[in-house]
Amino acid sequence: MSDLGNPSPSLVRPARAFAFPLLATVLFAYFFAASTPSPLFVVFQHHWGFSSGLLTVAFSAYAITLLVALLSAGSLSDHIGRKPVIVGALLLQTLAMVLFAYAGDIQQLIFARCLQGLATGIASGALSAAVVEAAPAHQKKAGALFSSIAPLAGLATGSLITGLSMYWIGHPEVTVFVALAVVFPLAAVGVARVPETSSRRAGALASLMPRVSVTPRARSAYVRSVPLLLSIWALCGLYMSLAPSILHGVFEVDSAGLNGLTVAALCGPAAVAAAVMGRLFSPSLCAALGALGIVMGLAILIGALSWGGVLPFFVGTVVAGIGSGAGFSAVLQTLAPLADAHERAELFAAIFVACYLSLSLPPIIAGFGVGHFGLFDTSLVYLTALLIVALITGVVHWRHHRLPD
């Protein structure tokens, strides 16, 4: 008979085998929920009559509170373990889904979005690290690869399914969030039953002091990656906040399904590219190719806005998405091996800080720019600025590929 304090190997082995797919699914679910409101924002705007500036605030409130959580709790799981942090964040996420389901005005929607951002920020570093650690010993690269695929695949799926559900079901703004309010507590029960992937160590309270810390071995690669992350996530932020408005205001298209398809057309190809190109090419070449794909996609998007046409708009979106996926996969596969186990959550938190600053601040500026300069001019300037950043970072990553450190 085994000791009561030590589960028998026959129980532990299946739990370990179950840990990787479960944690990977939970990571996917967080980002699925993150893009779920995107097709609904324009619907809420029509119902409640708020401005484009407030629309981007409603979107970006998520990213800002997520940043606060990342800066303060991003490395907490390096000290107290992954499971307590993930389970607590899942329960907080459940409450956010309930608040979404019953939101009656823009203020309540922003509050629910803030709570969702807080939950996702607490979980992001711990979950990403846990996915890498729970991957089988011979598949650690697959763990880092999935950490790059899951956010993109989740964003694509959440937006697409929510957009289509507006045709399938009545009151999708309630039904979708009620369904998620059931999924997340079930996920918490599952996570509570899998083995811990990180040992405890001292310094938990000190780790709550807001900071961004990158292990010295990873610093040069991290600095080189930040402009690429800006190109990827600032574009994603524009799509998650203003793409339905662009379809309606620039192309005169009013379709709930296409509203959901905009984010899916960007993030879906990105997830596929992250999976395929991350296996075919070295991270340095993948980063350079990713930046090139973003440049090409942005050029097509600028042409689509300038000369009209929904089809070129979606072609540019897909091309930019492919580049984004390749670039994001390259960043994670470059940085993840440069951190020891006790530094991993903190490193992932630093990566996500760069991602969510890019996801939140540029769209907020664009949202208020729409009120002063109009949707067309603001979108054109935004995409042109990203094109310049992507072009510069592409040159930097190509030089690094040819002449590595």
Summary of the structure (lengths in Angstrom):
residues: 405
radius of gyration: 20.5
end to end distance: 55.2
largest distance: 75.0
contacts: 1577
relative contact order: 0.15
helix: 85%
strand: 0%
